[in-house]
Amino acid sequence: MKTLIDVRIADEELEGLARGGQVGPQLSRLLDDEMARFEAWTNKALGGGLTRIEKAAVKTYLYQKIVGRVDKLETHSIDVLEHVTAKSG
């Protein structure tokens, strides 16, 4: 599947963290800093912060996107009518 959005580490010295694996904890800490910035923005711009679940979802997405796992997933179109028919039948 073609990548639609590119998420990467801006600092060239830290690009090696995009491998995940053994450097995963370092990438996680970097994302904690980024999440703190994002939450400060949500507080200022939107008048409120994120729940723990929202923070976890955003951080998980960013981590998996950076290490390339999101773009490796195969996606298929969903036929909504097929699911409705299966449930009613």
N, C-alpha and C positions, 0 to 999 in steps of 0.2 A: 504494500500500500504506500502511496506517495505521502511523504511527510507534509503536513499542512502548516504546522507551527514549529519553529526551531527554538528549543530551550537549551542554553548552554552556559557554562561558567565563563564569565567575562574576563577574569584574571588569567592570563596565559600561564602563570606559574602554578596555578591550581587546576589546570585542565586535566591533569592526571587523575583527579578525583572522579572524573566521569566514568572510570572503569568500575566503580563500586567495589564489591568484594572486600578485600582487606582494608581498603581505604574508605569503605562505606561509613564507618563512624565519623571520620573527618568530614565527609560530604554531609552527613547528617547534622553535624555541628554548624557547618556553613549555612545549611538551610534553616537552622534555628535562628541564626542572625538575620537571614532574609525574611523569615516569618515575623520576627519582631518588627522589622521595618514595615512590612505589609500591615501588621496589626496597628501600628502607630498611624499609618495612613487611613485605615478603616475607621479608627477612632476619630480622627480629625475630619475626614471627608464625609463619612457616613454617620457619625455620631454614636458609634458603638463598635465593640470588638467582635471577635469570632468565638464561637463555642469551641470546646476541646475537640469535638468531632470534626468541625469545619477545619480547624488548624491541622488536624491529623490527615484529613483528606487532601488538602492543598499541598502539604509537605510530602505526602506519599506520591502524589501525582508528579510534583517537581522532581523528586528523587528518581522515580521510574522513567520519567521523560529524559532526564539528563543521562542516565546510564543506558538509554536506548531500548528499554523493554517495551515501552508503549508503542513505538513505531514498528516493532517486530510482530505485533499482534495482527492476526488476520481478522478482517471484519467482513461481515456479510450484511446485505440489506435485510431488514426485518419486514416481513409481510404481516402487517397488523391484522388483516382480515383472516389470515391463516390461524393466528392465535385466538381470535374471537370465535371462529368457527370450531376450533378444537375444544374450547371450554364449554360452548353451548351444546355441542354434539355429544 
